[in-house]
Amino acid sequence: MIELEGVPELIDPVMVAAFEGWNDAGDAASTAVAHLDREWKGEVFAALDAEDYYDFQVNRPTVWMDAGVRKITWPTTRLSVVRVGGDKPRDLVLVRGIEPSMRWRSFCNELLGFAHELGVELVVILGALLGDTPHTRPVPISGTTSDPDLARRMDLEETKYEGPTGIVGVLQEACTHAGVPAVSLWAAVPHYVSQPPNPKATLALLNRLEDLIDVRIPLGELPEDARAWQVGVDQLAAEDSEVAEYVQTLEEARDTAELPEASGEAIAREFERYLRRRDGSGPSAGGHATADGGEAGPFLRDNPSGGRTKPPKPPKPGSTDDDESSED
């Protein structure tokens, strides 16, 4: 571990983490943590030693010039802290980095060492996966935990996933075994337009995080960026009749699956969230995780043969393999 500054004394701290790579479709999760760091002017106080966890042939260092002097930035995971003001101030410990290439258990233990030293009360890990979800509908966000009591208190799903996992799943289980309350928030990103950025998915993650930890997050230009992103994807889809038909099929499947959820209780809950936001509003290379634990790539990109890759046939309405399933 590389100490950059002294560890600060924190108020009711929550650790929020995201990692580039397999668990970060559309860069939605890592961009969310970067947004928090930027909006609240985070101060980096520590970084993990890159030599311990990264293969530099996979994640290469970058060279840059500083006043005529060449410097190297090594791929690593950094920790910063931000103070959220208001009537009840609290601190967020932001963990932002790249999924490690090796020694995952040691990696998680080192992060847990920081959590223990700083008195972290809750760890929230953000992730994004590719799913059969239309870009025209709200981004599905699933919140999962391995703790049954935490699931009941925070209205989360108790994870039942079995299959391949990434650093998000490993870190959540490490927290559980260490007795640290941990939650994963997953955004489902349309697999047919997976190239980053995806501001709509980032915005949805931040909105869910806002509800979870009861803080008001300044969104800046994200809402406008999300609207512009959707308009751009609408235009791309309209240029290809097969993609447009596929999106329509996904919309029908999504709407059919969600009909039972349109209860008075669900509508009231969403209206309460809207009122809270209005009253308190203020100023990779490689594949990504899919809902079934596999990997997938973008579909609106041109393929090497010069044609456009066709999207796969979507599941029928009512299928259990829906777009809201997450890997952890």
C-alpha positions as a Markdown table, in Angstrom:
| # | Residue | x | y | z |
|---|---|---|---|---|
| 1 | Met | 0.0 | 0.0 | 0.0 |
| 2 | Ile | 1.1 | 3.5 | -0.8 |
| 3 | Glu | 0.2 | 6.2 | 1.7 |
| 4 | Leu | -0.4 | 9.5 | 0.0 |
| 5 | Glu | -1.8 | 11.5 | 2.9 |
| 6 | Gly | -2.8 | 10.9 | 6.5 |
| 7 | Val | -6.1 | 9.1 | 7.0 |
| 8 | Pro | -8.7 | 11.6 | 8.0 |
| 9 | Glu | -11.2 | 11.3 | 10.8 |
| 10 | Leu | -14.6 | 10.7 | 9.3 |
| 11 | Ile | -18.3 | 11.2 | 10.2 |
| 12 | Asp | -20.7 | 8.2 | 9.7 |
| 13 | Pro | -18.6 | 7.0 | 6.7 |
| 14 | Val | -20.0 | 4.9 | 3.8 |
| 15 | Met | -17.6 | 3.3 | 1.3 |
| 16 | Val | -18.7 | 3.5 | -2.3 |
| 17 | Ala | -16.6 | 1.4 | -4.8 |
| 18 | Ala | -16.6 | 0.7 | -8.5 |
| 19 | Phe | -14.0 | -1.0 | -10.7 |
| 20 | Glu | -13.4 | -0.7 | -14.4 |
| 21 | Gly | -13.5 | -3.9 | -16.4 |
| 22 | Trp | -15.9 | -6.9 | -16.5 |
| 23 | Asn | -18.3 | -5.4 | -13.9 |
| 24 | Asp | -18.5 | -2.0 | -15.6 |
| 25 | Ala | -20.6 | -2.2 | -18.8 |
| 26 | Gly | -20.7 | 1.1 | -20.5 |
| 27 | Asp | -18.4 | 2.5 | -17.9 |
| 28 | Ala | -21.6 | 3.2 | -15.9 |
| 29 | Ala | -20.3 | 2.3 | -12.5 |
| 30 | Ser | -16.8 | 3.8 | -12.6 |
| 31 | Thr | -18.3 | 7.0 | -14.1 |
| 32 | Ala | -20.7 | 7.2 | -11.2 |
| 33 | Val | -17.9 | 7.2 | -8.6 |
| 34 | Ala | -15.9 | 9.6 | -10.7 |
| 35 | His | -18.9 | 11.9 | -10.7 |
| 36 | Leu | -19.1 | 11.8 | -6.9 |
| 37 | Asp | -15.4 | 12.5 | -6.7 |
| 38 | Arg | -15.6 | 15.4 | -9.1 |
| 39 | Glu | -18.7 | 17.1 | -7.7 |
| 40 | Trp | -17.6 | 16.9 | -4.1 |
| 41 | Lys | -13.9 | 17.5 | -4.8 |
| 42 | Gly | -12.6 | 14.3 | -3.3 |
| 43 | Glu | -9.1 | 14.2 | -1.7 |
| 44 | Val | -7.1 | 11.1 | -2.5 |
| 45 | Phe | -5.5 | 9.8 | 0.7 |
| 46 | Ala | -4.2 | 6.3 | -0.3 |
| 47 | Ala | -3.6 | 4.0 | -3.3 |
| 48 | Leu | -2.9 | 0.3 | -3.5 |
| 49 | Asp | 0.5 | -0.8 | -4.7 |
| 50 | Ala | 0.1 | -1.5 | -8.5 |
| 51 | Glu | 2.9 | -4.1 | -8.4 |
| 52 | Asp | 0.8 | -6.3 | -6.1 |
| 53 | Tyr | -2.4 | -6.6 | -8.2 |
| 54 | Tyr | -2.0 | -5.6 | -11.8 |
| 55 | Asp | -0.5 | -7.2 | -14.9 |
| 56 | Phe | 1.0 | -4.3 | -16.8 |
| 57 | Gln | 0.7 | -6.1 | -20.1 |
| 58 | Val | -3.1 | -6.1 | -19.6 |
| 59 | Asn | -3.4 | -2.7 | -17.9 |
| 60 | Arg | -0.5 | -0.6 | -19.2 |
| 61 | Pro | 0.8 | 2.5 | -17.5 |
| 62 | Thr | 0.5 | 5.8 | -19.3 |
| 63 | Val | 3.2 | 8.4 | -19.9 |
| 64 | Trp | 2.4 | 12.1 | -19.7 |
| 65 | Met | 4.3 | 15.4 | -19.6 |
| 66 | Asp | 4.3 | 17.7 | -16.6 |
| 67 | Ala | 6.0 | 21.0 | -17.3 |
| 68 | Gly | 8.3 | 19.3 | -19.7 |
| 69 | Val | 9.1 | 16.4 | -17.4 |
| 70 | Arg | 7.9 | 12.9 | -18.5 |
| 71 | Lys | 5.9 | 11.1 | -15.8 |
| 72 | Ile | 4.2 | 7.7 | -15.6 |
| 73 | Thr | 0.8 | 7.0 | -14.1 |
| 74 | Trp | 0.4 | 3.4 | -13.0 |
| 75 | Pro | -2.9 | 1.5 | -13.1 |
| 76 | Thr | -4.1 | 1.1 | -9.6 |
| 77 | Thr | -7.0 | 1.6 | -7.1 |
| 78 | Arg | -7.2 | 4.9 | -5.3 |
| 79 | Leu | -9.2 | 5.9 | -2.2 |
| 80 | Ser | -10.5 | 9.4 | -1.7 |
| 81 | Val | -12.8 | 11.0 | 0.8 |
| 82 | Val | -15.6 | 13.6 | 0.3 |
| 83 | Arg | -17.7 | 15.4 | 2.9 |
| 84 | Val | -21.5 | 15.6 | 2.2 |
| 85 | Gly | -22.8 | 18.7 | 3.9 |
| 86 | Gly | -26.3 | 19.5 | 5.1 |
| 87 | Asp | -28.2 | 19.2 | 8.4 |
| 88 | Lys | -26.6 | 15.8 | 9.0 |
| 89 | Pro | -23.2 | 15.8 | 7.4 |
| 90 | Arg | -21.5 | 12.5 | 6.6 |
| 91 | Asp | -18.4 | 11.3 | 4.7 |
| 92 | Leu | -18.1 | 9.0 | 1.7 |
| 93 | Val | -14.9 | 7.0 | 1.1 |
| 94 | Leu | -14.7 | 6.6 | -2.7 |
| 95 | Val | -12.9 | 3.6 | -4.1 |
| 96 | Arg | -12.2 | 3.8 | -7.8 |
| 97 | Gly | -9.8 | 1.6 | -9.8 |
| 98 | Ile | -9.5 | -1.3 | -12.2 |
| 99 | Glu | -10.5 | -4.9 | -11.5 |
| 100 | Pro | -7.2 | -6.5 | -10.3 |
| 101 | Ser | -5.4 | -9.1 | -12.4 |
| 102 | Met | -4.2 | -11.2 | -9.5 |
| 103 | Arg | -4.3 | -11.7 | -5.7 |
| 104 | Trp | -8.0 | -10.8 | -5.3 |
| 105 | Arg | -8.3 | -12.0 | -1.7 |
| 106 | Ser | -5.4 | -9.8 | -0.7 |
| 107 | Phe | -6.8 | -6.9 | -2.6 |
| 108 | Cys | -10.2 | -7.2 | -0.8 |
| 109 | Asn | -8.4 | -7.6 | 2.6 |
| 110 | Glu | -6.5 | -4.4 | 2.0 |
| 111 | Leu | -9.7 | -2.5 | 1.2 |
| 112 | Leu | -11.4 | -4.0 | 4.3 |
| 113 | Gly | -8.4 | -2.9 | 6.3 |
| 114 | Phe | -9.2 | 0.7 | 5.3 |
| 115 | Ala | -12.9 | 0.2 | 6.0 |
| 116 | His | -12.1 | -1.0 | 9.5 |
| 117 | Glu | -9.6 | 1.7 | 10.2 |
| 118 | Leu | -11.9 | 4.4 | 9.0 |
| 119 | Gly | -15.0 | 3.1 | 10.8 |
| 120 | Val | -17.0 | 2.5 | 7.6 |
| 121 | Glu | -20.6 | 1.6 | 8.5 |
| 122 | Leu | -21.7 | 0.3 | 5.1 |
| 123 | Val | -19.9 | -0.7 | 1.8 |
| 124 | Val | -21.8 | 0.0 | -1.4 |
| 125 | Ile | -20.3 | -1.5 | -4.6 |
| 126 | Leu | -21.6 | -0.3 | -7.9 |
| 127 | Gly | -21.7 | -2.5 | -11.0 |
| 128 | Ala | -23.2 | -2.6 | -14.5 |
| 129 | Leu | -23.9 | -5.6 | -16.7 |
| 130 | Leu | -25.2 | -6.2 | -20.2 |
| 131 | Gly | -28.9 | -7.3 | -20.4 |
| 132 | Asp | -31.9 | -7.6 | -22.6 |
| 133 | Thr | -33.2 | -4.2 | -21.7 |
| 134 | Pro | -34.4 | -1.5 | -24.2 |
| 135 | His | -32.7 | 1.8 | -24.1 |
| 136 | Thr | -36.1 | 3.6 | -24.3 |
| 137 | Arg | -37.2 | 2.5 | -20.8 |
| 138 | Pro | -35.9 | 3.4 | -17.3 |
| 139 | Val | -32.6 | 1.6 | -16.5 |
| 140 | Pro | -33.3 | -1.4 | -14.3 |
| 141 | Ile | -31.3 | -1.2 | -11.0 |
| 142 | Ser | -31.1 | -4.2 | -8.7 |
| 143 | Gly | -29.8 | -3.9 | -5.2 |
| 144 | Thr | -28.5 | -7.2 | -3.7 |
| 145 | Thr | -26.9 | -8.3 | -0.4 |
| 146 | Ser | -25.9 | -11.5 | 1.3 |
| 147 | Asp | -27.3 | -10.3 | 4.6 |
| 148 | Pro | -31.0 | -11.3 | 5.1 |
| 149 | Asp | -31.5 | -8.6 | 7.8 |
| 150 | Leu | -29.9 | -5.9 | 5.6 |
| 151 | Ala | -32.1 | -7.0 | 2.8 |
| 152 | Arg | -35.2 | -6.5 | 4.9 |
| 153 | Arg | -34.2 | -3.2 | 6.4 |
| 154 | Met | -33.1 | -1.6 | 3.1 |
| 155 | Asp | -35.6 | -3.2 | 0.7 |
| 156 | Leu | -32.9 | -5.2 | -1.2 |
| 157 | Glu | -32.8 | -8.6 | -2.8 |
| 158 | Glu | -31.0 | -11.4 | -1.0 |
| 159 | Thr | -28.6 | -12.7 | -3.7 |
| 160 | Lys | -29.1 | -16.2 | -5.0 |
| 161 | Tyr | -26.7 | -15.9 | -7.9 |
| 162 | Glu | -24.5 | -18.9 | -8.8 |
| 163 | Gly | -21.9 | -18.7 | -11.6 |
| 164 | Pro | -18.9 | -16.7 | -12.7 |
| 165 | Thr | -18.2 | -13.6 | -10.7 |
| 166 | Gly | -16.0 | -10.5 | -10.8 |
| 167 | Ile | -14.3 | -8.4 | -8.2 |
| 168 | Val | -17.7 | -6.9 | -7.2 |
| 169 | Gly | -19.0 | -10.3 | -6.1 |
| 170 | Val | -15.8 | -11.2 | -4.4 |
| 171 | Leu | -15.5 | -8.0 | -2.5 |
| 172 | Gln | -19.2 | -8.2 | -1.4 |
| 173 | Glu | -18.6 | -11.7 | 0.0 |
| 174 | Ala | -15.4 | -10.6 | 1.7 |
| 175 | Cys | -17.3 | -7.9 | 3.4 |
| 176 | Thr | -19.9 | -10.3 | 4.6 |
| 177 | His | -17.4 | -12.7 | 6.0 |
| 178 | Ala | -15.7 | -9.8 | 7.8 |
| 179 | Gly | -18.9 | -8.7 | 9.3 |
| 180 | Val | -19.1 | -5.4 | 7.3 |
| 181 | Pro | -22.6 | -4.7 | 5.9 |
| 182 | Ala | -22.3 | -4.6 | 2.1 |
| 183 | Val | -24.7 | -3.9 | -0.8 |
| 184 | Ser | -24.2 | -4.2 | -4.6 |
| 185 | Leu | -26.2 | -1.9 | -6.9 |
| 186 | Trp | -26.3 | -3.2 | -10.5 |
| 187 | Ala | -27.4 | -1.3 | -13.6 |
| 188 | Ala | -28.6 | -3.2 | -16.7 |
| 189 | Val | -27.1 | -1.8 | -19.8 |
| 190 | Pro | -28.6 | -2.6 | -23.3 |
| 191 | His | -26.3 | -5.1 | -24.8 |
| 192 | Tyr | -26.9 | -3.8 | -28.3 |
| 193 | Val | -25.3 | -0.4 | -27.4 |
| 194 | Ser | -22.7 | -1.2 | -24.8 |
| 195 | Gln | -19.9 | 1.1 | -25.8 |
| 196 | Pro | -19.2 | 3.8 | -23.2 |
| 197 | Pro | -20.2 | 6.2 | -22.0 |
| 198 | Asn | -23.7 | 5.4 | -20.8 |
| 199 | Pro | -24.8 | 8.5 | -18.8 |
| 200 | Lys | -28.4 | 7.1 | -18.5 |
| 201 | Ala | -27.1 | 4.1 | -16.6 |
| 202 | Thr | -24.8 | 6.2 | -14.5 |
| 203 | Leu | -27.6 | 8.6 | -13.6 |
| 204 | Ala | -29.8 | 5.6 | -12.6 |
| 205 | Leu | -27.1 | 4.2 | -10.3 |
| 206 | Leu | -26.6 | 7.6 | -8.6 |
| 207 | Asn | -30.4 | 8.0 | -8.1 |
| 208 | Arg | -30.6 | 4.5 | -6.4 |
| 209 | Leu | -27.5 | 5.3 | -4.3 |
| 210 | Glu | -29.1 | 8.5 | -3.2 |
| 211 | Asp | -32.1 | 6.6 | -1.9 |
| 212 | Leu | -30.0 | 3.9 | -0.3 |
| 213 | Ile | -27.8 | 6.1 | 1.8 |
| 214 | Asp | -30.1 | 9.1 | 2.1 |
| 215 | Val | -27.9 | 11.8 | 0.7 |
| 216 | Arg | -28.6 | 14.5 | -1.9 |
| 217 | Ile | -26.2 | 14.0 | -4.9 |
| 218 | Pro | -25.6 | 17.0 | -7.2 |
| 219 | Leu | -26.2 | 15.6 | -10.7 |
| 220 | Gly | -24.7 | 18.5 | -12.7 |
| 221 | Glu | -25.1 | 17.9 | -16.5 |
| 222 | Leu | -25.9 | 14.1 | -16.2 |
| 223 | Pro | -29.6 | 14.4 | -16.8 |
| 224 | Glu | -29.0 | 16.4 | -20.0 |
| 225 | Asp | -26.3 | 14.0 | -21.1 |
| 226 | Ala | -28.7 | 11.0 | -20.5 |
| 227 | Arg | -31.3 | 12.6 | -22.7 |
| 228 | Ala | -28.8 | 13.4 | -25.4 |
| 229 | Trp | -27.6 | 9.8 | -25.2 |
| 230 | Gln | -31.0 | 8.4 | -25.7 |
| 231 | Val | -31.7 | 10.6 | -28.6 |
| 232 | Gly | -28.5 | 9.5 | -30.2 |
| 233 | Val | -29.3 | 5.8 | -29.8 |
| 234 | Asp | -32.8 | 6.4 | -31.1 |
| 235 | Gln | -31.3 | 7.8 | -34.3 |
| 236 | Leu | -28.9 | 4.9 | -34.6 |
| 237 | Ala | -31.6 | 2.3 | -34.1 |
| 238 | Ala | -33.9 | 4.1 | -36.6 |
| 239 | Glu | -31.2 | 3.6 | -39.3 |
| 240 | Asp | -31.5 | -0.2 | -39.1 |
| 241 | Ser | -35.0 | -1.8 | -39.4 |
| 242 | Glu | -33.9 | -5.0 | -37.7 |
| 243 | Val | -32.5 | -3.2 | -34.7 |
| 244 | Ala | -35.6 | -1.0 | -34.5 |
| 245 | Glu | -37.8 | -4.1 | -34.6 |
| 246 | Tyr | -35.6 | -5.8 | -32.0 |
| 247 | Val | -35.9 | -2.8 | -29.6 |
| 248 | Gln | -39.7 | -2.8 | -30.1 |
| 249 | Thr | -39.7 | -6.5 | -29.1 |
| 250 | Leu | -37.7 | -5.7 | -26.0 |
| 251 | Glu | -40.1 | -2.9 | -25.1 |
| 252 | Glu | -43.1 | -5.2 | -25.3 |
| 253 | Ala | -41.4 | -7.9 | -23.2 |
| 254 | Arg | -40.3 | -5.3 | -20.6 |
| 255 | Asp | -43.8 | -3.7 | -20.4 |
| 256 | Thr | -45.5 | -7.1 | -20.1 |
| 257 | Ala | -43.2 | -8.2 | -17.4 |
| 258 | Glu | -43.7 | -5.0 | -15.4 |
| 259 | Leu | -47.5 | -5.0 | -15.5 |
| 260 | Pro | -47.9 | -6.8 | -12.1 |
| 261 | Glu | -45.5 | -4.2 | -10.6 |
| 262 | Ala | -47.8 | -1.3 | -11.4 |
| 263 | Ser | -49.5 | -1.5 | -8.0 |
| 264 | Gly | -50.7 | 1.4 | -5.9 |
| 265 | Glu | -47.9 | 0.7 | -3.5 |
| 266 | Ala | -45.2 | 0.7 | -6.2 |
| 267 | Ile | -46.6 | 3.9 | -7.7 |
| 268 | Ala | -46.7 | 5.6 | -4.3 |
| 269 | Arg | -43.1 | 4.6 | -3.6 |
| 270 | Glu | -41.8 | 6.1 | -6.9 |
| 271 | Phe | -43.8 | 9.3 | -6.3 |
| 272 | Glu | -42.2 | 9.6 | -2.8 |
| 273 | Arg | -38.7 | 9.3 | -4.5 |
| 274 | Tyr | -39.7 | 12.0 | -7.0 |
| 275 | Leu | -40.8 | 14.4 | -4.3 |
| 276 | Arg | -37.6 | 13.8 | -2.3 |
| 277 | Arg | -35.5 | 14.6 | -5.3 |
| 278 | Arg | -37.5 | 17.7 | -6.2 |
| 279 | Asp | -37.6 | 19.1 | -2.7 |
| 280 | Gly | -33.9 | 18.6 | -2.2 |
| 281 | Ser | -32.6 | 19.2 | -5.7 |
| 282 | Gly | -29.6 | 21.4 | -6.1 |
| 283 | Pro | -27.2 | 22.6 | -8.4 |
| 284 | Ser | -12.6 | -1.3 | -21.6 |
| 285 | Ala | -11.3 | -3.4 | -23.4 |
| 286 | Gly | -12.7 | -6.9 | -23.2 |
| 287 | Gly | -16.2 | -8.1 | -22.6 |
| 288 | His | -18.6 | -7.2 | -19.8 |
| 289 | Ala | -20.7 | -9.2 | -17.4 |
| 290 | Thr | -24.1 | -10.2 | -18.7 |
| 291 | Ala | -27.2 | -11.2 | -16.7 |
| 292 | Asp | -26.3 | -14.9 | -17.0 |
| 293 | Gly | -22.7 | -14.4 | -15.9 |
| 294 | Gly | -21.2 | -14.6 | -19.4 |
| 295 | Glu | -19.6 | -12.0 | -21.6 |
| 296 | Ala | -21.0 | -9.9 | -24.5 |
| 297 | Gly | -19.9 | -7.1 | -26.7 |
| 298 | Pro | -21.6 | -4.1 | -28.5 |
| 299 | Phe | -24.1 | -4.7 | -31.3 |
| 300 | Leu | -24.4 | -1.3 | -32.9 |
| 301 | Arg | -20.7 | -1.2 | -33.7 |
| 302 | Asp | -19.6 | -2.2 | -37.2 |
| 303 | Asn | -18.0 | -5.6 | -37.2 |
| 304 | Pro | -14.7 | -6.4 | -38.9 |
| 305 | Ser | -16.4 | -7.8 | -42.0 |
| 306 | Gly | -18.0 | -4.5 | -42.7 |
| 307 | Gly | -21.6 | -5.5 | -41.8 |
| 308 | Arg | -23.5 | -4.8 | -38.6 |
| 309 | Thr | -23.9 | -7.5 | -36.1 |
| 310 | Lys | -27.5 | -8.6 | -35.6 |
| 311 | Pro | -28.9 | -8.7 | -32.1 |
| 312 | Pro | -29.9 | -12.1 | -30.8 |
| 313 | Lys | -33.5 | -13.1 | -30.5 |
| 314 | Pro | -34.9 | -11.7 | -27.2 |
| 315 | Pro | -36.5 | -13.9 | -24.6 |
| 316 | Lys | -40.3 | -14.3 | -24.7 |
| 317 | Pro | -42.3 | -12.2 | -22.2 |
| 318 | Gly | -42.5 | -14.0 | -18.9 |
| 319 | Ser | -39.2 | -15.7 | -19.2 |
| 320 | Thr | -37.3 | -16.1 | -15.9 |
| 321 | Asp | -34.0 | -15.0 | -17.5 |
| 322 | Asp | -35.1 | -11.3 | -17.5 |
| 323 | Asp | -33.0 | -8.2 | -17.8 |
| 324 | Glu | -33.1 | -7.3 | -14.1 |
| 325 | Ser | -31.2 | -10.3 | -12.9 |
| 326 | Ser | -27.7 | -9.5 | -11.6 |
| 327 | Glu | -24.7 | -11.6 | -11.0 |
| 328 | Asp | -24.5 | -10.8 | -7.3 |
